[in-house]
Amino acid sequence: MKENRIYNFSAGPAMLPEEVLEQVAAEMLDKDKSGMSVMEMSHRSKVYQNIIDTAEADLRKLIGIPDNYKVLFLQGGATLGFGMIPMNFATTGKVDIINTGVWTKKAINDAKLFAEVNVIASSEKEGFKHIPSLKGLKFDKDADYVYICDNNTIYGSKYKEYPDTGDIPLVADMSSCFLSEPIDVKKFGLIYAGAQKNVGPAGVTIYIIRDDLLARVPKHPLPAYLDFRIHVSEGSMYNTPPTFAIYVCGLVFKWLLKTGGLEARKALNEAKAKVLYDYLDHSKFYIPYVDKEYRSLMNVTFRCATEELDNAFLEGAKKYRFTNLKGHRSTGGLRASLYNAMPIEGVKALVAYMKEFEDAHK
């Protein structure tokens, strides 16, 4: 990393690859000899159409998205998806949801506006320290879909396998683990993810939707922007899309392809997480939050014995130019997010500081 860069452990918006940022800087005033920045050009121009078409093609190649799935680049964040998904696809009026934290609770509240919601499993009583057991889950045969949040940014838990929902479509919010490892798209009816963790800057949300869901007819008329079918028919261009964010995502897709794809990325992410989890497991000073079996590679949550020590840890981290290690406001504690662009050197530097702090405060 360049000397003036810091190790940013933010849960999002998060670090971007330096190589991508350098290309953005180089093209800032003139993209493809257009004489314009991407921020200035019309989304209806041939130059921009090539940018978004290339981004989709590279994403399809990167993940292996089958032809019977559409790809959309929309605004609104995953939060808009909490309501937009049931609005479009809860056509018979029943939805099964597995509750694993804050983001599924928000999705539950929005889905209740459009459907009867059945929470088929929850880890809330245990403080969301694990993913509920998938054995013996009973799905409503009339459910329009089963909904999960794959990686839980706030608590630091992650599905290690997915529920077998049979003919019922599985819908997954993958905002904080998207493109961190390979994805078998065929297991899902819909995948969506806010970009600002592993993929790009805030402002764009990626949807991957199977054709049979798009063939459903909503029970009620929808405002145009909230109708997925309109966005599909317009190629994510119904209105002005988040042009600059999509452009940066496209550069990240190319970076991921160039550096070995998602298999290589998973191996790197596992190596980074192992450095930190191995230290936490051998330390008697820090307290990991999530049950070992369900730990996220992306969001590592832990704490010291007291809030005062947590605060002292955060203050001391400033000396080493580590930022955004504070846990979510709803949980407190500490959190290190190790998204794709975080180098392993950053994780090793964090562990060195953790050892120093432990030795000074035992």
N, C-alpha and C positions, 0 to 999 in steps of 0.2 A: 504494500500500500504506500501511496505517496505520503510524505512527512506531514503535510497539513491535514490529512484525513484522520478521522477519529473512528473508534470502534462503536458503532451505533447498534445497541441491542434492542431497539424499539420493536414492539409488536406490530407496528405499522402506523403510518408509512415507514418503510424500512430501507435498508441499504440497497443500492443498485450496483451492478458490476461496474468497476472503474472503466473498463474497456468500452462499455455502452455509454457511460457518461462522457467519455472523451469523444466518441463519435457524435453524440448529440451536440457537444460544444463545437466540433469541427463543422457541423452542418447547420449550426444555429442561424446563420445569416443567408445561407444559400443551399437549399436541398436539391440535389440532382440538377444543378445548373438552371434552376427555375428563377433565380434572383430573389427568392423568398425563403423565409423560415416556414417550417411546417405550421407554426402557430398563425401564420398570415394567410396561408393559401386556402382557396375554396375547397370544401369537401366534395364539390361536384367536378373538380378538375381531373384531368387524366393522370397527373402526377400523384394526386392523393388517392385516386382509385387504385393505382398500382400499389401504393403503400398498404392499404387495407386488404387488398386481394392477396398480396404476398404474405402479410401477417397471418391471414387465415390459412393459406396453403402450408406455411411453415408450422403452424400450430397443429394442423391435421397430421403432418408428417411426424412431428415430435411425439405426439401421444398415440397416433394410430387411430384416428377418429373414422369410423365407418361412414360410407356414403349416405346411409339412412339417418344421419344426424346432421342437424343444422347448427351453425356457429354464429353467435351474435356478440357484438361489442356494444354494450349499452351503458347509460348513465344510471345514477341512483344508488350505487353501492349494493351489497348483498341485502342491506336493510329494505330496499324497495322490493327485492325478491321475496321477502317474508310474506308480503301481501299479494304481490303480483302472481306468484305461482298458484296459490289456491284460487285466486280470482279467475285464472285461465283454465286450470286443470281439475279443480274439485267439482266435476260436472254432475256426479250423483250425490255429492254432499257429505262424504265421509272420508276422513284422513287419519291414518295411523302415524304417530310420531314417537320417536325414542328421545327422551329428555336427558341431555348430558350437560346442561349448563345455561348460561345467560342467553346465548344466541338461539338455542332451541326454545327457550321460554318466550323470547320475543316472537319467534316464528309461530309458536302455539297461539299466542294472543291474537296475532293477525289472522291466522287460519280460522279462528273461531268466528270471525266476521262473515265467513263464506261457507263454513262446513261444520259438521259435527266432528270434533277432534277427540281421538282416543289415544291417550298416552299409554302405550303398550309396555313401556319399561322406563325406569328412571333411576338415576343414582343420586337424586337430590338429598335423600336422608343421610347419605354418607358424605355430604359436602362435595359431590361431584368429583371424588377422588379416583374414580374408575369408570369404565364403560360398562353399562349393565350387561349381564349375561345374555347371550343371544340364543341360548338353548331353550327350547320349548316356548318360544314366542308365539303368541296367537294373533294372527293378522285377521282383520275383518275381511271376509271374502268380497265384500262390496266396496272396500276402500278404493279410492281413486289412486292413491299412491302411499308409500311409506316414506317418511322424511327423517333424515339424520343430519347432524353436523359432524363431519368426518374428524376434524382436528379442533379441539377446544382451546382457543387461544388464551383464555383467561386462566383456566385451571391447569392446562398442560397435559391433557389426555388425548389419546388418538385410537381410533378403531384399528385393530390388527387384522380383523377379517370383517366382512360385511354380512348383514342378515340376508338369508336366502328367502326372498319374497315371492318366489314363484312367478305367476303371471302379473302380479301387482308391480307397477313401476317403482323403482327405488330412486328417490330424489335426494341429492347430497349437496350440502353447502360445504365446499372445499376451500373456502377463502384463504385459510392459513396454512394449507399444505399443498395447494395446487402447483404442479410441476416440480415438486420436491422429490418425486419418485414416480415410477411407471404407474399408469392407470389403465385398468381393463374397462374401457368405456361401455362395452356391451353389457356389463352388469347393471347399468343404470339407465333409467328413463330420462333423467335430467341431471346434469352437473352444473353448478354455477360457482363463481368465485370472484370476489373483489380483487383487483390486481395489485393492491398496494403492499402486499407481503413478499411474494416471490417473483412477481411478474412485471411490475412497472410502477408508475406513479399512481396516486389516488385519482379517481375520476372515471375509470372504466370498470365495468363488470362483464365477465365473460360467461356466456351461457352456451351449453352444449345440449341440444334437445332432440330426442328421438322423434321421428316423423309421426308415429302413431299418436303421441300426445298432442301434436299440433293439429291432428285431424279432429280432435274433440271440439265440440261447440260449447262455449260458456253458457251458463244458465241465464245470464243477464247481459244486456249491452255493456260494452266496455268503452271507456275513453280511449281514443286512438292510441295514445302513447303507451297505455297499459295492456295492449293487445299484442301478444307475442307474434301472432300470425302476420300482423302488419309489418313488424320489424323484419320478419323473415322475407316477406314479399319485397321489401325495400332494401334488402341487403345491409341492414344496420344503418340505413341512410334515410329513415323516415323524416328525421329532423337533423340538425347539425350534430354529429356525434362528437365525443371527446377526442378530437383529432390528434392532438399532441400526445395524449396518453396512449392511444392506440399505436401511434408511430413508435414510441419508446418500447412498448410491449413487443412489437415486431422485431426490434433490435435485440431484445432479450431472448426471443425465440431463436434467432440466428446464433446468438452466443451459446445457448444451451445445446443446439445442434452441433456447433463447432467444437464444444468441449466434451463431447461423448454422449450426449443425450441423457435421458432420464435414468437409465441404469447406472451410468457413471455418477450422476448427481446424487442418487440414493446412496451409493457407496461413500461418497464424500460427506454427505449429511450424517450418515451413521458414524463415520469416524469422528466428526466434530462432536456429536452428542455423546459419544463414548468417553471422550476426554473429560467432559464436565460431569456426566453421571458417575463415572468411576471415582472421581474425586469426592462427589457427594456421598457415595455409598461407603467410602472409607473414613469420612470425617464424622466426628462425634459432635461437631459444633453446628453444622448446618442441617436443616431438617427438610428433606424433599417432600413435596406435597402429594404427588400422584402415586398410586400403587404401581409398583415396578412393572407389572405386566402390561400396563396401558400407557406408558410414558410416550410423550410426543418427541419427535426428533426436532421439531421446530420451536417449541416453547417450553423451556425448562423452568419450572417453578419450585421455589424453595424459600426458606426463611431462617433467620437466626432465632435464638431463644426468646428475645424480647423485641418489641417495636423500637426501643431505644437503640439496640444493636443494629437493627435493620437500617435505621436512619444514619447511624454512624458509618455503616458500610457504604451507603449511597454517597455520603459526604466524602469519604476517603477515595471512592472511585473516580472522583473528579480529577484527582492528581494524575491519574493515568489516562485521562480523556476517554473514559468509558461513559456512555450516556444511556439513558432510558432503561435502567435496571430495576426501577421501582415496579412492584406488582400492580395489577389492576386496582383501581380505586375501590372496587367491591370486595376485594379479597385481602388487600395489603400484601405484606411480604415482598419477595424479590422475584424477578423474572428475567431470564436471558433468552431472547429470541434469536435463533441461529438459522435464519433463512438462507436461501441459496447464495447470496452475495457475501455473506459473512465468511471470511477466510478462517481456516483452522488456526492460523497464528493469533487471531483475535480471541479464540476460545482458550488457547494455551496461555495467553496473556491474562485473561480473566482469572483462570485457575491459579496462576502465580500470585495475583493480588489476593484471591480468596485465602490462600495459604498464609500469606503475610498478615492478613487481617485476623485470621483464626489464631495465629501464634501470639498476636498482640492482645487478644481479648479472651483467652481461655480462662 
